[in-house]
Amino acid sequence: MSIYDYKVKNRNNDKVSLSEFKGKVLIIVNTATGCGFTPQY
């Protein structure tokens, strides 16, 4: 399994396969929105 096997939701809540970005630079950020320590989200 690689990063390109994952699907994520975009800002429109549509599922997007990360394989669409193969060959491009990706910056992946975990914002931890469900942990309770990030009230700004």
Secondary structure, 3 states (H helix, E strand, C coil): CCHHHCEEECCCCCEEEHHHHCCCCCCCCCCCCCCCCCCCC
